């Protein structure tokens, strides 16, 4: 399954939040992400990701292991994604390191998740703030098979416009790259 996703750095986050609030109830969450790579950085060079994430919501903590293949759509950065719940993240971290992967970067995302359906399609819209990066971001995603990716991305783009996002706000910059840049200087 491909995560058909677009991301924007918002100029009017309040407007977008209001519009999302008309569609769904917000779920606040903290994401604590550790990205793994080979010591030589092979996954990053190939556009792939291996991530161990802890999601903290009121009353619940979940752990997820995610592998993302290289982007199948360069304009959006949409990637095939495989994810599984993990019951013992420390054991998985030990396994990954035993297989030769090393933590390449860790970051925290403060998220407001909105889940809803629109025109027969399920969406997850997430308002994101990363303490180390200036600004507020919006990620909107919907699952799609590769043959339907263009239609899914068109639906995401249309929804973002309806939420008050201007085309010039779209970005493909990765949080990991932005955090690295901030830390370096």
C-alpha positions as CSV (number, residue, x, y, z in Angstrom):
1,X,0.0,0.0,0.0
2,X,1.2,3.5,-0.8
3,X,0.8,6.4,1.5
4,X,-0.5,9.1,-0.9
5,X,0.6,12.2,1.1
6,X,1.2,15.9,0.7
7,X,2.7,18.1,3.3
8,X,2.5,21.9,3.7
9,X,4.2,24.5,5.9
10,X,1.1,26.5,7.0
11,X,0.8,30.3,7.0
12,X,-2.7,30.2,8.5
13,X,-2.6,27.2,10.9
14,X,-5.6,28.5,12.8
15,X,-7.8,28.6,9.7
16,X,-6.8,25.0,8.8
17,X,-7.4,23.8,12.4
18,X,-10.9,25.3,12.4
19,X,-11.7,23.7,9.0
20,X,-10.4,20.3,10.2
21,X,-12.5,20.7,13.4
22,X,-15.6,20.9,11.3
23,X,-14.8,17.4,9.9
24,X,-13.5,15.4,12.8
25,X,-12.5,15.4,16.5
26,X,-8.9,16.1,17.2
27,X,-6.7,13.4,18.8
28,X,-3.5,15.0,20.3
29,X,-0.4,12.8,20.3
30,X,3.4,13.0,20.8
31,X,5.5,11.0,18.3
32,X,8.9,10.0,19.4
33,X,10.8,8.7,16.4
34,X,14.1,7.0,16.0
35,X,15.3,6.5,12.5
36,X,17.7,3.7,11.7
37,X,20.2,3.3,8.9
38,X,23.3,1.5,8.0
39,X,26.5,3.0,9.3
40,X,27.2,4.2,5.7
41,X,23.7,5.8,5.3
42,X,22.5,3.5,2.6
43,X,18.8,3.7,3.4
44,X,18.8,7.5,3.3
45,X,20.8,7.6,0.0
46,X,18.2,5.3,-1.5
47,X,15.3,7.3,-0.2
48,X,14.2,4.5,2.2
49,X,13.3,4.8,5.9
50,X,13.3,2.4,8.8
51,X,11.7,4.0,11.9
52,X,10.8,2.9,15.4
53,X,8.0,5.2,16.7
54,X,6.4,5.7,20.1
55,X,3.0,7.3,19.9
56,X,1.7,8.8,23.2
57,X,-2.0,9.8,23.4
58,X,-4.0,10.5,26.5
59,X,-4.3,7.1,28.2
60,X,-2.5,5.0,25.5
61,X,1.1,4.4,24.4
62,X,1.7,2.5,21.2
63,X,5.0,1.5,19.4
64,X,5.3,1.0,15.7
65,X,8.0,-0.3,13.4
66,X,7.8,1.3,9.9
67,X,9.6,0.6,6.7
68,X,9.2,2.9,3.8
69,X,10.5,2.2,0.3
70,X,11.8,4.8,-2.0
71,X,9.3,7.4,-3.3
72,X,7.1,6.2,-6.3
73,X,6.0,9.8,-7.0
74,X,8.9,12.3,-6.8
75,X,6.6,15.4,-6.8
76,X,4.9,14.4,-3.6
77,X,7.4,12.0,-2.1
78,X,4.7,9.3,-1.7
79,X,6.1,6.0,-0.7
80,X,5.0,2.4,-0.2
81,X,4.8,1.9,3.6
82,X,4.8,-1.2,5.8
83,X,4.0,-0.9,9.5
84,X,3.5,-3.2,12.4
85,X,2.7,-2.7,16.1
86,X,5.5,-3.5,18.4
87,X,5.0,-4.7,22.0
88,X,8.7,-4.4,23.1
89,X,10.4,-1.5,21.4
90,X,13.7,-2.0,23.3
91,X,13.8,-5.6,22.0
92,X,13.2,-4.4,18.4
93,X,15.9,-1.7,18.8
94,X,18.3,-4.4,20.0
95,X,17.4,-6.6,17.0
96,X,17.9,-3.7,14.5
97,X,21.2,-2.8,16.0
98,X,22.2,-6.6,16.0
99,X,21.4,-6.6,12.3
100,X,23.8,-3.8,11.8
101,X,21.5,-0.8,11.8
102,X,22.3,2.2,13.9
103,X,20.1,5.1,15.1
104,X,20.7,7.9,12.6
105,X,18.4,10.6,14.1
106,X,15.8,10.9,16.8
107,X,13.1,13.6,16.8
108,X,9.8,14.5,18.5
109,X,6.6,15.6,16.7
110,X,3.7,17.2,18.5
111,X,0.7,16.2,16.5
112,X,-3.0,16.8,16.2
113,X,-4.6,14.0,14.3
114,X,-8.0,14.2,12.5
115,X,-9.4,11.0,10.9
116,X,-12.4,11.3,8.6
117,X,-13.9,10.2,5.3
118,X,-14.6,12.5,2.4
119,X,-16.1,11.4,-0.9
120,X,-15.7,7.7,-0.1
121,X,-12.0,8.0,0.8
122,X,-10.4,7.8,4.3
123,X,-8.0,10.5,5.3
124,X,-5.7,11.2,8.1
125,X,-4.8,14.9,8.4
126,X,-2.1,15.8,11.0
127,X,-1.2,19.2,12.2
128,X,2.5,18.9,13.2
129,X,4.9,21.0,15.2
130,X,8.5,19.8,15.6
131,X,10.1,21.7,18.5
132,X,13.4,22.1,16.6
133,X,11.8,23.4,13.4
134,X,10.1,26.8,13.0
135,X,6.5,26.6,11.8
136,X,3.4,24.5,11.8
137,X,2.9,21.8,9.2
138,X,0.0,19.8,7.8
139,X,0.3,16.3,6.5
140,X,-2.7,14.8,4.7
141,X,-2.6,11.2,3.6
142,X,-4.8,8.5,2.2
143,X,-4.0,4.9,1.3
144,X,-3.8,4.0,-2.4
145,X,-2.7,1.2,-4.7
146,X,0.0,2.2,-7.2
147,X,-2.4,2.3,-10.1
148,X,-4.7,4.8,-8.3
149,X,-1.9,7.0,-6.8
150,X,-2.6,9.9,-9.2
151,X,-6.3,10.0,-8.2
152,X,-5.5,9.7,-4.5
153,X,-3.0,12.6,-4.7
154,X,-5.6,14.7,-6.6
155,X,-8.1,14.0,-3.8
156,X,-5.5,15.0,-1.1
157,X,-4.6,18.2,-3.0
158,X,-8.3,19.1,-3.4
159,X,-9.0,18.4,0.3
160,X,-6.0,20.6,1.3
161,X,-7.3,23.4,-0.8
162,X,-10.7,23.1,0.9
163,X,-9.0,23.3,4.2
164,X,-7.4,26.6,3.3
165,X,-3.9,25.4,2.2
166,X,-2.4,27.3,-0.8
167,X,-0.4,25.4,-3.4
168,X,2.7,27.6,-2.5
169,X,2.7,26.2,1.0
170,X,3.4,22.6,-0.2
171,X,6.8,21.1,0.7
172,X,8.6,17.8,0.3
173,X,11.3,18.7,2.8
174,X,11.7,15.8,5.3
175,X,11.5,16.5,9.1
176,X,14.7,14.5,9.5
177,X,16.6,16.8,7.0
178,X,15.2,20.0,8.7
179,X,16.1,18.8,12.2
180,X,19.6,17.8,11.0
181,X,20.1,21.2,9.5
182,X,19.0,22.9,12.7
183,X,21.3,20.8,14.8
184,X,24.2,21.4,12.5
185,X,23.9,25.1,12.7
